[in-house]
Each structure stands twice: as structure tokens, then as C-alpha cells.
Amino acid sequence: MAKDGVSESSYQTGVSEEDKGKVTKRLLLGVGGAILAGLLALIPTDKLDLSSPTQPTFAYLVPILESKQEYARIEDLVTYAEWPAVQSKVKAILEGKQNLKTAMLQVAKLEADPKAAEKMREHARDAADYLSQVDYDAYFDTLIPPSGKQSIEFTDFSLKSLAASKKSLESFLALVDSEQLEAAQSQVSARSAFLQQTYEQVQAQPERPEDAPPPLAEAEADTPVPDPAGQANLQVQVQVQGEGGSL
């Protein structure tokens, strides 16, 4: 037997009895880790989000309702094949300030009824997934310009995806507390009225010639420039009158 080395029996069996136990333990740990990772993969990622909402329900409903208002515009853009504008609108809703899916999941977290909350999460996933499919570039190879028939198929696919997303969104809103929904709708209506009023005021302003100076420059031009010589004469007159009065 070799000292501090591998014994003759180790050569015959390949692995010593002590090492067999270590190998078996590592294999069990590896298999267990793989099973755990597989089980975690089956859990929707929104359920793994343990963060708590920091705002009331109606505050999260505002971007959801604003997103819903954009659906009619997206439908028009798809119908007229304005694809860059479609992509921009969809991206703004899903990834921009509105962040539709995140807002919907936050509302679900604030729902007291576990069954209703689960339904809300399901509708949130569906609404976001279907809306992302409106951008057909993500699902079809469009490096080659599509034929007329393909363009019709793409448009039909996008419109159906948009309709499915809208249906899921409306099903989600049907589960929301009516008072919270009303409060959010009031905020959306007030904001829309303000934006409309601002737009009308801008449109009502007369058009300025291209070579016209900015308003600040016009105001400065209308302001009289003081005459240094006139100011000096005025100071002399005041001084003489003052001296005359003292006499």
C-alpha cells in the first residue's frame, strides 16, 4: 500500500469507499438543486416579487386607464400600417412611465380577496403578453419586405392581439373596487381636460413669422432705453432746485 496515496484496491474499484460517499452526497445535492430550480421556474415571476405597494390602489389604476385610452389610437395606427408609431406606442405602455403590467400587479397585491387577486395577476400577464404581440416584428421575420398578402396577415394578427389584450384589461378592471376605479377615472379625466385646454390655448395663439424675434426680445425692444445725458441734466436740475429751496 502506498503511503498518502491511492491504494491498490482504489485502482481496482476506481473510487475509495470514503470518496464514494462524498460523490454520492454531491450528486444528491446537485439533483436536489436542479429540481428546486425547475420548481422555481414553474412559479410566475410576479409571485416571486415580494415588494409591497407604496401607493393607494387608485394611484396605480391611473396609468392603467391611461394605457387603455391608447388602444383606440393603436388600432388606427395598425389599420393604416403605421408600424413605427405602433411600436413606439406599445413600448411606451409596456416599458415606459405607464408600465402597464407592473401597475396591474401592484393593484393585485392590494386586493384583499386571494381568488380575485390571482385572477388579476392572470389578466395582467395576458394583457401585457397580447399587447406585446401587436408588434409583429417580434414574432415574424420581417427582414424581407412582406408581400401584400403577408401585410394583410400581419395586420390581422396585430388587431386580434390588441383585441385580446383589451379584453383581458377590461376583465381586470371589472374585478377592481368601484370606488377606487372612480377615483382613478376622475384623475384621468381631469388630466385629459387640462392637456386639452393647454393644447387649445397653444393652437389659438397667432402664428409667428419665421424671422420674428422671440417674445422676450420683443419685450426688451419695447422697453425705452434711458438716455445718460438726459439723466445727467435731470440730476443737475434737481440739485439746483434743492439749493434754491434751501436759500
C-alpha positions as CSV (number, residue, x, y, z in Angstrom):
1,M,0.0,0.0,0.0
2,A,1.4,3.4,-0.9
3,K,1.6,5.9,1.9
4,D,-0.6,9.1,1.5
5,G,-1.5,7.9,-1.9
6,V,-4.1,5.8,-3.7
7,S,-4.2,2.2,-2.6
8,E,-4.1,-0.8,-4.9
9,S,-7.7,-1.5,-4.2
10,S,-8.5,2.0,-5.3
11,Y,-7.1,1.3,-8.7
12,Q,-9.3,-1.7,-8.9
13,T,-12.5,-0.1,-7.9
14,G,-11.8,3.4,-9.3
15,V,-13.0,5.3,-6.2
16,S,-12.4,4.5,-2.5
17,E,-15.3,3.9,-0.1
18,E,-14.8,7.3,1.6
19,D,-14.8,9.1,-1.8
20,K,-17.9,7.2,-2.9
21,G,-19.8,8.7,0.0
22,K,-18.6,12.2,-1.0
23,V,-19.5,11.7,-4.6
24,T,-23.0,10.4,-3.7
25,K,-23.6,13.4,-1.4
26,R,-22.6,15.8,-4.2
27,L,-24.8,14.1,-6.7
28,L,-27.8,14.3,-4.4
29,L,-27.1,18.0,-3.7
30,G,-26.8,18.6,-7.5
31,V,-30.0,16.7,-8.3
32,G,-31.9,18.5,-5.5
33,G,-30.7,21.9,-6.7
34,A,-31.8,21.1,-10.2
35,I,-35.2,20.0,-9.0
36,L,-35.6,23.2,-6.9
37,A,-34.5,25.4,-9.8
38,G,-37.1,23.6,-12.0
39,L,-39.9,24.1,-9.5
40,L,-39.0,27.8,-9.1
41,A,-39.1,28.2,-12.9
42,L,-42.7,27.0,-12.8
43,I,-43.7,29.8,-10.5
44,P,-44.7,33.0,-12.3
45,T,-42.1,35.7,-11.7
46,D,-44.8,38.1,-10.4
47,K,-45.3,35.8,-7.5
48,L,-41.6,36.0,-6.6
49,D,-41.8,39.8,-6.3
50,L,-42.0,40.4,-2.6
51,S,-42.0,44.2,-2.7
52,S,-45.0,46.0,-1.2
53,P,-47.1,48.7,-3.0
54,T,-46.3,52.2,-1.7
55,Q,-49.4,54.0,-3.1
56,P,-53.1,53.5,-2.8
57,T,-55.0,51.4,-5.4
58,F,-56.4,54.4,-7.4
59,A,-52.9,55.7,-8.0
60,Y,-51.9,52.5,-9.8
61,L,-55.1,52.5,-11.7
62,V,-54.4,55.9,-13.3
63,P,-51.6,54.6,-15.7
64,I,-53.7,51.5,-16.4
65,L,-56.7,53.7,-17.5
66,E,-54.4,56.0,-19.5
67,S,-53.0,52.9,-21.2
68,K,-56.5,51.7,-22.1
69,Q,-57.2,55.1,-23.7
70,E,-54.3,54.5,-26.1
71,Y,-55.8,51.3,-27.5
72,A,-58.1,53.1,-30.0
73,R,-55.2,55.1,-31.3
74,I,-53.1,51.9,-31.7
75,E,-55.9,50.2,-33.6
76,D,-56.0,53.1,-36.1
77,L,-52.2,53.0,-36.5
78,V,-52.3,49.3,-37.2
79,T,-55.1,49.6,-39.6
80,Y,-53.2,52.2,-41.6
81,A,-49.9,50.2,-41.3
82,E,-48.1,52.9,-39.3
83,W,-45.8,50.4,-37.8
84,P,-43.1,52.6,-36.3
85,A,-45.8,54.6,-34.5
86,V,-47.4,51.3,-33.3
87,Q,-44.1,50.1,-31.9
88,S,-43.5,53.4,-30.2
89,K,-47.0,53.3,-28.5
90,V,-46.7,49.7,-27.4
91,K,-43.2,50.2,-26.0
92,A,-44.3,53.3,-24.1
93,I,-47.2,51.4,-22.5
94,L,-45.2,48.3,-21.6
95,E,-41.8,49.8,-20.7
96,G,-42.4,53.5,-20.3
97,K,-43.8,55.5,-17.4
98,Q,-47.2,53.7,-17.6
99,N,-45.6,50.3,-17.3
100,L,-48.9,48.5,-17.6
101,K,-48.1,45.1,-16.3
102,T,-46.3,46.4,-13.2
103,A,-49.2,48.7,-12.3
104,M,-51.7,45.9,-12.7
105,L,-49.7,43.6,-10.5
106,Q,-49.4,46.2,-7.8
107,V,-53.2,46.6,-7.8
108,A,-53.5,42.8,-7.5
109,K,-51.3,42.9,-4.4
110,L,-53.7,45.4,-2.8
111,E,-56.7,43.1,-3.4
112,A,-57.9,41.5,-0.2
113,D,-59.6,38.6,-1.8
114,P,-56.9,35.9,-2.7
115,K,-59.0,34.4,-5.5
116,A,-59.7,37.8,-7.1
117,A,-56.0,38.7,-6.7
118,E,-55.0,35.5,-8.6
119,K,-57.4,36.4,-11.4
120,M,-56.0,39.9,-11.6
121,R,-52.5,38.5,-11.9
122,E,-53.6,36.2,-14.7
123,H,-55.3,39.1,-16.6
124,A,-52.2,41.3,-16.1
125,R,-50.0,38.7,-17.7
126,D,-52.4,38.1,-20.6
127,A,-53.0,41.8,-21.2
128,A,-49.2,42.5,-21.4
129,D,-48.4,39.4,-23.4
130,Y,-51.1,40.1,-26.0
131,L,-50.2,43.7,-26.3
132,S,-46.5,42.8,-26.9
133,Q,-47.7,40.7,-29.9
134,V,-49.2,43.7,-31.6
135,D,-45.6,44.5,-32.7
136,Y,-45.4,41.6,-35.2
137,D,-41.7,42.3,-35.7
138,A,-41.1,40.3,-32.5
139,Y,-42.7,37.2,-34.0
140,F,-42.2,37.3,-37.7
141,D,-39.1,37.5,-39.9
142,T,-39.6,40.9,-41.5
143,L,-36.1,41.5,-42.9
144,I,-37.6,40.9,-46.3
145,P,-40.4,43.3,-47.2
146,P,-43.7,41.4,-46.8
147,S,-45.9,40.8,-49.7
148,G,-49.4,42.2,-49.9
149,K,-50.9,39.0,-48.6
150,Q,-48.4,38.9,-45.7
151,S,-49.1,42.5,-44.8
152,I,-52.8,41.7,-44.5
153,E,-52.0,38.7,-42.3
154,F,-49.7,40.8,-40.1
155,T,-52.4,43.4,-39.7
156,D,-55.0,40.9,-38.8
157,F,-52.6,39.2,-36.3
158,S,-51.9,42.6,-34.6
159,L,-55.5,43.6,-34.5
160,K,-56.5,40.3,-32.9
161,S,-53.7,40.6,-30.4
162,L,-54.8,44.1,-29.5
163,A,-58.4,43.0,-29.0
164,A,-57.3,40.1,-26.8
165,S,-55.2,42.5,-24.7
166,K,-58.1,44.9,-24.3
167,K,-60.4,42.1,-23.3
168,S,-58.0,41.0,-20.5
169,L,-57.6,44.5,-19.4
170,E,-61.3,45.1,-19.1
171,S,-61.7,41.8,-17.2
172,F,-59.1,43.0,-14.8
173,L,-60.8,46.3,-14.3
174,A,-64.1,44.5,-13.6
175,L,-62.5,43.0,-10.5
176,V,-61.3,46.3,-9.1
177,D,-63.1,48.1,-6.3
178,S,-65.6,50.5,-7.8
179,E,-64.7,53.5,-5.6
180,Q,-61.0,53.1,-6.3
181,L,-61.8,52.9,-10.0
182,E,-64.0,56.0,-9.9
183,A,-61.3,58.0,-8.1
184,A,-58.7,57.0,-10.7
185,Q,-61.1,57.9,-13.5
186,S,-61.6,61.3,-12.0
187,Q,-57.9,61.9,-12.1
188,V,-57.5,60.7,-15.6
189,S,-60.4,62.9,-16.8
190,A,-59.0,66.0,-15.0
191,R,-55.6,65.4,-16.5
192,S,-57.1,64.9,-20.0
193,A,-59.1,68.1,-19.7
194,F,-56.0,70.1,-18.6
195,L,-54.0,68.8,-21.5
196,Q,-56.8,69.5,-24.0
197,Q,-57.1,73.1,-22.6
198,T,-53.4,73.6,-22.9
199,Y,-53.4,72.3,-26.5
200,E,-56.3,74.6,-27.4
201,Q,-54.5,77.6,-25.9
202,V,-51.4,76.9,-27.9
203,Q,-53.4,76.4,-31.1
204,A,-55.3,79.7,-30.5
205,Q,-52.1,81.8,-30.4
206,P,-51.3,83.6,-33.7
207,E,-48.6,82.1,-35.8
208,R,-45.3,84.0,-35.6
209,P,-43.3,84.7,-38.7
210,E,-40.2,82.5,-39.0
211,D,-37.9,85.6,-38.8
212,A,-39.7,87.1,-35.8
213,P,-37.7,87.6,-32.6
214,P,-38.7,85.6,-29.5
215,P,-41.2,87.3,-27.2
216,L,-38.5,88.2,-24.7
217,A,-36.6,90.1,-27.4
218,E,-39.8,92.0,-28.4
219,A,-40.4,93.0,-24.8
220,E,-36.9,94.2,-24.4
221,A,-37.2,96.2,-27.7
222,D,-40.4,97.9,-26.4
223,T,-38.8,99.0,-23.2
224,P,-37.4,102.6,-23.5
225,V,-33.6,102.8,-23.1
226,P,-32.7,105.6,-20.6
227,D,-30.6,108.5,-22.1
228,P,-27.4,109.0,-19.9
229,A,-27.2,112.7,-21.0
230,G,-30.8,113.3,-20.1
231,Q,-30.3,111.7,-16.7
232,A,-27.3,113.9,-16.0
233,N,-29.3,117.1,-16.9
234,L,-32.2,115.9,-14.7
235,Q,-29.8,115.4,-11.7
236,V,-28.4,118.9,-12.2
237,Q,-31.9,120.5,-12.3
238,V,-32.9,118.6,-9.1
239,Q,-29.7,119.7,-7.4
240,V,-30.2,123.4,-8.4
241,Q,-33.8,123.3,-7.2
242,G,-32.7,121.8,-4.0
243,E,-30.1,124.5,-3.4
244,G,-32.7,127.2,-4.3
245,G,-35.2,125.8,-1.8
246,S,-32.5,126.0,0.9
247,L,-32.0,129.7,0.3
